[in-house]
């Protein structure tokens, strides 16, 4: 199988962590697929019409895309239980969606700074997206720490990768402020071998 990726993508990192945690890393070949919304990788739309990474090209079926789909595929393939049975499944999926939502908001902030000409940048939209990130952080700190302390699942992987993305791209925002328990959890989680192996280049 071929996994189309960029090494700094937190969505790709979710898949890579899942592959390592489920013992399937050697089952995929990494294929670079960089680019931006303004300049996607040439020909990549044939793999993923959204031109986003990751995408998983398989020999026995259509290409899969969206990190949640690909993570679920590999979890099922390995029978690893990273998406547990209900009712915990609903919590796991909600935590994963919350983490992905933080990444989505952060990516908009990064693109506003990097891709939009300075004279057209709009600070209120940037702050509105950071407010979403902050709301998720506050919610996880107050409601989700017990889940994060439980058995490894896709929600934990997604949250770890999302927080790593905040450190990489929005570190000056101080996401740890007001979230001491989440910060302590992340310090421990980021020491996992799967997280160390997939740490993005700075």
N, C-alpha and C positions, 0 to 999 in steps of 0.2 A: 504494500500500500504506500501511497505517496501523500505526505502531509505538507501542504503549501503553507508557508510560515514566514514570519519575520521575527528575529530574536528578541525584540523589545515589546512585542505585543502581549499584553496580559491575557488576552483571549487564547492565544497560542500557548502561553505558559500553563493555563488551566489544563489544556489537553496534554502537554508534556508531563506535568505532574501526575495526571491520571495514568498516563502510560507507564511511568516509573513505578507508581504505587501499585499498579496491577500486573507488573512484570511483562509488559508488552512493548517496551521501548524499541527492542530490536526488530519489531514487526513493521516498522514504518521507515521510509526514507524521507528525509527532509528536503523540500524543494523551495528555494527562495521565491518569494512573491511579494516584494516590497511595493511601495507606491503610496499615493495619497488619494483622497476623493477627487482631486483636481488632475491627478496624473497616475491612474492605476497601472499596475504592471501590464505590459503589452500581452494581449491574448488571454489574460486571466479570466475575463468575463465568460469564457467558454467553460471554465471550471466552476465559477461561482458568479452568477449574474449580478450579485450585489458588490462584487469586486472587493470583498473583505476577507481577511484571514481570521481563522484557519479554514481550510477546505481539505477534505479527505477523499482522495481518489482511490476507488476500490476496483478490484478485478471482477467482482461478482455482483455489481450493482452500481447505481448512479452515484456520482460524487455527493458526499454529504458536506453541508456547511452550517455554520453557527456552532460556537464552542459548546453550547449546551447539548446540541444534538450529537456532536462527536464524542463528548465525554460520556453521554448516556450509552452510545454505541459501544465504546470500549469497556465500560462497566458491565454491560450485558454480555459482551463477548468473553470476558474473564470470569463472570459470575462473582464479582468482587463485593457487591452489596454497598457500593458507594451511594446508590439510590435505594434506600431501604424500603421495606414494605410500609404501607400506611398503618398508623397515622403519622409516623415520623417522616414519611416521604414528603408530606405537604410542608412540614417545617424545613426540610432540607432544600426543597425546590424554592421556597420563599426566600430562604437565606441566599441561595445561589442567585436568584433574580435581583435581590437587593445589592449584592456585590457587583453583578453585571451592570446594574443601574448606576452605581458609583463610577464604574469604569466609563460607561457611556457619557456621563456628565463630564468627567475629567477629560475625555477625548475631545469633546466640544470645546472645552476651555483651551486645550493645547492648540487645536486647529484655529481657533479665533486669533490666537497670538501668532502662530506660525504661517498661516495661509492667507489670512485676510489683511489687505493693506492697512497700515497703521491708521490712516485717515478714515477708514471705514470700520474700525473696531468699535465694539459697543460694550462698554464696561458693565452696564446693568445686566446683560445677558450672561456674562461671565460670572458675576456674583450670584445670579439666580441659580446657575448650575452648581456653584460651590455650595449654596444653601441646601441643595438636594443631597450633596455628599455629606454635609454636616448633619443633616437630619437622619440619614442612614447610620452614621457613626453613633449618634446619640441614641438611636433606637436599639442598635446592637448592644451598646454598652448597658442599656437599662433592661433589655428583654431577652437577649440571645446568648448571654455568656454561658448559661447552663448547657445549651445545645453545643456551643463551641467546645465545651469541656468533655463532650461525649465521644462516642466512637467516631473514627474518621469517616467523613462522608463528602459528597460533592459540594455541599454548602460551605464546609470548612475550607476546601481547596479553593473555591471561588473567592472566599473572603480573604484568604492569605494572598492570593494573586492580586486582588484589588488593592489591598494595602501596600503591597510591593510596588504597584503602579503609582500610587500616590507618592510614595517615597521617591520614585524615579523621576516623575514629571512635575509633581506639585509639592515637593518637599518643603518649600518655603511657607506653605499654608499651615503647617503645624497641626496635622490631623490628630496627633496624640493628645493635644490639649483637650481636657474634659473627657478623655476616654482612657483612663489609666488601666482599667482591667483589660480592655481590648488591646492596648499597647503591650501589656505583659503577655497576653496570649499570643500575639503576633511574634514577639521576640522568641518565644518557645517554638512556635509553629515554623518560623522561618529557618530554624536550625535543622529541620528534617532534611534528610539526604535528598529527597525529591525537589525540595525548594532550593537547596544549595546548588544542585546540578543545573537548575533552570534559571538561576539568577541572571537577569538581563545585563548586557554590557552597559556600563555607565557612560 
